[in-house]
Amino acid sequence: MTFTQKLLIHGGAGTIPKELHKDYHRGAIEALKTGWEVMEHTSNSLSAVEASVQAMEDYPLFNAGYGSVMTEKGTIEMDALIVDGSNMRIGGLIGVSHVKNPISASKVILENLPHHLLFGLQAEEYLQTQGVELVPQETLITQRSRDRLTKYLVEKKSYGDYIEPSKDPERRGKYGTVGAVALDSQGRLSAATSTGGVLGKLPGRVGDTPLFGTGTYADDEIAVSATGIGEKIIEYVLAMKIKFYISQTQSAEVATKLALEEMKNKVEGYAGVIVMTKDFGFSAMKSTKDLVYAFKSQDGDTGDFLSEKK
C-alpha cells in the first residue's frame, strides 16, 4: 500500500510580537520547503523531519540551535529528540552547548547507539568521535537572545523568581521550540523536536522535548511534536494523552483538542502541538494565543498559519 506523503512543522507557540510575524512565518515556510524537498527525493519521513528542524535551528528567531535562549548564567543548553516511528528507534540530546544542529546530532545517536539519550559534555565528546563538529558556544547566541536575558534579569529583581506572563511577555509569552512530524509513502511516521529551553532557566533544567512520550513521540500509528511550558507538558504526558484520545475518537483533530483542553484544566498548562497519523488525519492546534506552523501534502494540500485567535 502506498500512502500520501505529508509533512507538518511548527516553530513555537505563545504570544508572538506583531512586528515579528512575517519573519517567523518566513522561517517556517523556508523550513517546510527544505523538508519537503528531502521528502520528495528520499520518500523517508525521518530524513524529512530532520531537514525541516535543522532549517529552523539555523534560523535565528527560533528557540533552537542558533538563536537558543540563555540560562540565568548566560549559557545555552539545548535539548532535542528524533524518533523513527516505524521501528521505535530514538535518539536525543540533553543540555548540549556546542552542537550547531542538535537534531542531526540526535540522529547520529539514533543510528549508532543502543542508548536513546546522551547529555552534556559526554554527549559532545561522543559526537566528536562520530565526526560531528563542535562549535564555540558564542556562535550560537544571537544578540536578541542576549537582550532578552538582560531584560529578564532586570525584571527578576522586581518580580522575584517567577514572573507572571502578563508582566513579562518576552520571557514566558513565546515558546519557540521547533518540531516536525511526517508520513512517507511507505506509511512510516517520524517526529523531531529541538529547543533551547526556557529563557533564564536554571542551568541543568530539562524540559519535555527530549522525554519520549511527553513532548515528542512516534510509533506506527501517530507522531507528535509539542511546544509550550515543558513542566506542564511533562506533568500531563501530552503526547501519550493525544494517542489515547485518538484511540477513543478516531480523529487527530478531536483528540488533540480534547487533550489540550484537559491539560489546561488539570495542570494549568498551555501548549501548541502538531500531530500526524497514518489513518486518522493530522492536526495543528494550540491553547496559547499563537502557533507558527506549516503543512504540505503530496496531493497538493498546503497550509500555514500564525494564529492570533484563542
C-alpha positions in Angstrom: 0.0 0.0 0.0 1.3 3.4 -0.9 0.5 6.4 1.4 0.1 10.1 0.5 3.2 11.8 1.9 2.6 14.6 4.4 4.9 17.0 6.3 3.8 19.2 9.2 6.1 21.6 11.1 5.9 24.1 13.9 8.0 27.0 15.1 6.7 27.6 18.5 3.5 28.8 20.3 2.7 31.5 22.7 2.4 35.3 22.0 4.5 36.5 19.1 5.1 40.2 18.8 3.3 41.5 15.7 6.4 43.1 14.3 8.0 39.6 14.1 5.0 37.8 12.5 6.4 38.0 8.9 9.8 36.8 10.0 8.5 33.8 11.9 6.2 33.0 9.0 9.1 33.2 6.5 11.2 30.9 8.7 8.5 28.3 8.9 7.9 28.3 5.1 11.5 28.0 4.3 11.9 25.1 6.7 8.8 23.4 5.2 10.3 23.8 1.7 13.6 22.3 2.8 12.0 19.3 4.4 9.6 18.7 1.5 12.5 18.7 -1.0 14.1 16.0 1.1 10.8 14.1 1.3 10.4 14.2 -2.4 13.9 13.0 -3.0 14.1 10.3 -0.4 10.4 9.3 0.5 11.7 9.0 4.0 9.8 10.7 6.9 12.8 10.5 9.2 15.0 12.4 6.8 12.3 15.0 6.1 11.7 15.9 9.8 15.4 16.1 10.4 15.9 18.5 7.5 12.9 20.7 8.5 14.0 21.0 12.1 17.6 21.6 11.1 16.5 24.5 8.9 14.7 26.0 11.9 17.7 25.5 14.1 19.7 27.6 11.6 17.0 30.4 11.6 17.8 33.0 14.3 14.3 33.7 15.6 13.5 30.2 16.6 14.5 29.0 20.1 16.7 26.1 18.9 20.2 25.8 17.6 21.4 29.2 16.6 19.1 31.6 18.5 18.5 29.4 21.6 17.6 31.3 24.7 20.1 31.6 27.5 20.2 30.3 31.1 20.3 32.7 34.0 24.1 32.2 33.9 24.4 33.4 30.3 25.0 30.0 28.8 22.9 27.9 26.4 21.8 24.3 27.0 19.9 22.7 24.1 17.7 19.6 24.1 16.5 17.5 21.1 14.8 14.2 20.2 14.2 12.4 16.9 12.1 9.3 16.5 11.6 6.8 13.7 8.1 5.5 14.5 8.3 2.5 12.2 10.7 0.7 14.4 10.7 2.9 17.6 14.4 4.0 17.1 15.1 7.0 19.3 18.0 9.4 19.5 18.3 12.5 21.7 20.5 15.1 23.4 20.1 16.9 26.7 22.0 20.1 27.7 24.5 20.4 24.9 26.1 23.8 24.3 28.5 23.4 21.3 26.4 21.5 18.8 25.2 23.6 15.8 22.4 21.3 14.9 21.2 19.1 17.8 18.6 17.4 15.8 21.1 16.0 13.3 23.4 15.0 16.1 20.5 13.2 17.7 20.0 11.2 14.5 23.7 10.1 14.9 22.8 8.7 18.3 19.7 7.0 16.8 21.6 5.4 14.1 24.7 4.3 16.0 24.0 3.6 19.7 21.8 1.2 21.7 21.3 4.2 24.1 18.5 6.7 23.5 19.8 9.8 25.2 23.2 11.4 25.9 23.7 14.6 27.9 26.2 17.4 28.2 29.9 17.2 27.7 29.9 13.4 27.5 27.4 13.6 24.6 29.6 16.2 22.8 32.7 14.0 23.3 30.9 11.0 21.7 29.6 13.1 18.8 33.2 14.3 18.1 34.2 10.7 17.6 31.4 10.4 15.0 32.6 13.4 13.0 30.2 15.9 14.4 31.9 19.3 14.6 31.6 21.2 17.8 31.4 25.0 17.7 32.1 27.8 20.2 29.0 28.4 22.3 29.2 32.1 21.4 28.5 31.4 17.8 25.0 30.0 18.7 23.9 33.0 20.7 22.2 35.9 18.9 22.1 39.5 20.1 18.4 39.1 20.5 18.9 36.3 23.0 21.4 38.4 24.9 19.0 41.3 25.1 16.2 39.1 26.2 18.3 37.7 29.1 19.3 41.2 30.2 15.6 42.2 30.3 14.7 39.1 32.2 17.4 39.5 34.8 16.3 43.2 35.4 12.6 42.1 35.7 13.5 39.2 38.0 14.9 41.7 40.5 11.5 43.4 40.6 9.2 40.3 40.5 11.2 37.5 42.1 12.0 34.1 40.7 8.6 33.7 39.0 7.4 36.5 36.7 3.7 36.5 35.7 3.2 36.2 31.9 1.2 39.4 31.8 4.2 41.3 33.3 6.9 39.7 31.2 5.6 38.6 27.7 9.2 38.3 26.4 10.1 35.6 28.9 7.0 33.4 29.1 4.9 34.5 26.2 6.8 32.8 23.4 7.7 29.2 23.4 9.9 28.9 20.3 10.7 25.2 20.4 10.6 23.8 16.9 9.4 20.5 15.6 8.2 18.4 12.7 6.1 15.3 12.1 5.8 13.4 8.8 4.2 10.4 7.0 6.0 9.0 4.0 4.9 6.8 1.0 5.7 3.6 2.9 3.5 4.6 5.8 6.4 5.4 8.1 5.8 8.1 10.7 8.6 10.2 12.3 8.8 13.1 14.8 11.6 15.5 15.7 11.8 18.4 18.2 14.6 20.8 19.2 14.7 23.5 21.8 16.9 25.9 23.7 14.6 25.6 26.7 13.2 28.4 28.8 14.7 31.8 29.0 16.5 32.4 32.3 16.3 28.8 33.3 18.4 27.3 36.0 21.4 25.5 34.4 20.7 21.8 34.2 16.9 22.2 33.7 15.4 19.7 31.3 12.0 20.2 29.7 9.7 17.9 27.8 11.4 17.9 24.4 13.8 15.0 24.9 11.5 13.0 27.1 9.8 10.4 24.9 6.0 10.4 25.2 5.7 13.9 26.6 6.6 16.5 24.0 7.9 14.2 21.3 6.6 10.8 20.3 6.2 8.5 17.3 5.2 4.9 16.6 3.5 3.1 13.7 0.2 4.9 14.3 1.0 8.5 15.4 3.7 11.2 15.5 3.7 14.2 17.9 5.8 17.3 18.5 4.8 19.8 21.1 5.9 23.3 22.3 4.8 25.1 25.5 5.6 25.1 29.1 7.7 22.0 29.4 7.0 21.2 33.0 3.3 21.2 32.3 3.7 19.0 29.2 5.6 16.5 31.4 3.0 16.6 34.2 0.2 15.8 31.7 2.3 13.5 29.5 0.7 15.3 26.5 1.8 13.1 23.6 0.5 9.9 25.2 -2.8 11.5 26.1 -3.3 12.5 22.5 -2.5 8.9 21.5 -5.1 7.7 24.0 -7.8 10.1 22.8 -7.1 9.1 19.1 -7.9 5.5 20.1 -11.2 6.7 21.5 -12.2 9.2 18.9 -10.6 8.0 15.6 -9.7 11.6 14.9 -6.4 13.5 15.3 -8.2 16.9 15.4 -10.7 15.8 18.1 -8.1 14.0 20.1 -5.7 17.0 20.1 -8.5 19.4 21.1 -9.6 17.2 24.0 -6.0 16.8 25.3 -5.1 20.5 25.1 -8.4 21.4 26.9 -7.8 18.7 29.6 -4.2 19.8 30.1 -5.3 23.4 30.6 -7.9 22.4 33.2 -5.9 19.7 35.1 -2.4 21.2 35.3 -3.0 24.8 34.1 -0.7 24.1 31.1 -0.7 25.7 27.7 0.9 24.4 24.6 0.9 24.1 20.8 1.2 20.7 19.2 1.3 19.1 15.8 0.1 15.5 15.2 0.3 13.2 12.2 -1.4 9.8 12.0 -1.5 7.1 9.4 -5.2 6.6 9.4 -6.9 9.4 11.4 -5.7 12.6 9.8 -3.5 15.3 11.3 -3.8 18.4 13.4 -2.0 21.6 14.4 -3.6 23.1 17.5 -2.8 25.3 20.5 -4.2 26.6 23.7 -1.9 29.7 23.5 -2.6 32.8 21.5 -0.4 32.0 18.5 1.1 28.9 16.8 3.5 29.0 13.9 3.1 26.1 11.6 3.2 25.0 8.0 1.9 21.9 6.2 2.3 20.3 2.8 0.9 17.1 1.3 1.7 15.1 -1.9 -1.9 15.5 -3.1 -1.4 19.3 -3.3 -2.8 20.4 0.0 -0.8 23.1 1.8 -1.3 25.4 4.8 0.4 27.8 7.1 -0.9 29.8 10.0 0.2 32.2 12.6 -3.0 32.4 14.7 -4.0 35.3 16.9 -7.3 33.7 17.9 -7.9 31.8 21.1 
